[in-house]
Structures are given as C-alpha cells and as structure tokens.
Amino acid sequence: MPETQEEIFSFMFVIWICLAGLGFLLFGLNKNVRFKKMVWPMWIVGVGLLFAGFGYWMGFRGEVFFYMIVPATLIISILNILTVKFCDGCSKLLSN
C-alpha cells in the first residue's frame, strides 16, 4: 500500500484514470437508458466517497476535511445527480 503523499497521489491518479474509462463504458458507449438512470446516482455517490476518502488518506484531516472537502464533495455530487439527465430517445447524457 502506498505510504508517502507522492505514492498516494500516483495510486489515486491510476484509480481515477480507471474510473474515467469505466465511466465512459457505462455512460458513453452503453445505450441502455434505464440502466444509466439507475446506476448514475450510485456512481456519483461512490465517486464522491472515493474522492473524499483519497483526500482523507492524503492527510486532509480535521477542519480542512470537514469544512472544505466534505461540503464541496456533497454539493458537487448533489448537483450532478439533480442536473444530469439521459435522453430517452438516443440515451445521450444531457446536462442543464
């Protein structure tokens, strides 16, 4: 397991690239609108928790974590869940 901040950042970067690829497969190439609508909120919550977890793991604890990282992650996650929709006709991602 990575221990230094540089190792943690490198590990996080690789995970983030993998998530981007998986997100592209799930939401970019997949044409199943029902699946996208069902998985999108869970995807956003999972990615938000992962992001906050990486922040905590990198050493952002205490006030910085609870007053900056957690609220920012919550706001971004809520906005993503509420504003992103999928077209029923073509299954493309629509953002307001």
C-alpha positions in Angstrom: 0.0 0.0 0.0 1.3 3.5 -0.8 2.5 5.5 2.2 4.0 8.8 1.0 1.9 11.5 -0.5 3.6 11.1 -3.8 2.8 7.4 -3.8 -0.8 8.0 -2.7 -1.2 10.6 -5.4 0.1 8.2 -8.1 -2.2 5.5 -6.8 -5.1 7.9 -6.8 -4.3 9.1 -10.4 -4.3 5.5 -11.7 -7.6 4.8 -10.0 -9.1 8.0 -11.4 -8.0 7.0 -14.9 -9.6 3.6 -14.5 -12.8 5.3 -13.2 -12.8 7.6 -16.2 -12.6 4.5 -18.5 -15.3 2.7 -16.7 -17.5 5.8 -16.7 -17.0 6.1 -20.5 -18.0 2.4 -20.9 -21.0 2.7 -18.6 -22.3 6.1 -19.7 -20.8 6.8 -23.0 -20.9 3.6 -25.0 -23.8 1.9 -23.3 -27.2 2.6 -24.9 -29.4 1.3 -22.1 -31.2 4.4 -20.8 -32.9 2.6 -17.9 -29.5 1.2 -16.8 -27.9 4.6 -16.9 -30.7 6.3 -14.9 -30.5 3.5 -12.3 -26.7 3.5 -12.0 -25.9 7.2 -12.2 -26.8 8.2 -8.6 -24.9 5.3 -7.2 -21.9 6.1 -9.5 -21.8 9.7 -8.3 -22.1 8.8 -4.6 -19.4 6.2 -5.0 -17.0 8.5 -6.8 -17.7 11.3 -4.2 -16.9 8.9 -1.3 -13.8 7.8 -3.1 -12.7 11.4 -3.7 -13.3 12.3 0.0 -11.5 9.1 1.1 -8.5 9.9 -1.0 -8.4 13.4 0.5 -8.5 12.0 4.0 -5.8 9.4 3.1 -3.6 12.2 1.7 -3.7 13.9 5.1 -6.5 16.5 4.8 -8.0 15.9 8.2 -9.7 17.9 10.9 -11.2 21.3 9.9 -9.9 21.2 6.3 -11.6 17.9 5.7 -14.9 18.6 7.4 -15.3 22.2 6.3 -13.9 22.1 2.8 -13.7 18.6 1.2 -16.9 17.1 2.6 -19.2 20.1 1.8 -17.6 20.6 -1.7 -18.0 16.9 -2.5 -21.6 16.9 -1.3 -22.5 19.9 -3.3 -20.9 18.7 -6.5 -22.5 15.2 -6.0 -25.9 16.6 -5.4 -25.7 18.9 -8.4 -24.5 16.1 -10.6 -27.4 13.8 -9.6 -30.0 16.6 -10.0 -28.8 18.2 -13.2 -27.6 15.3 -15.4 -30.3 13.5 -17.3 -30.3 10.9 -20.1 -32.3 11.3 -23.3 -34.9 8.6 -23.6 -34.6 8.6 -27.4 -30.9 8.4 -28.0 -29.5 7.7 -24.5 -27.1 10.6 -24.6 -26.1 12.4 -21.4 -27.8 15.8 -21.1 -26.7 18.5 -18.6 -28.7 21.6 -17.7 
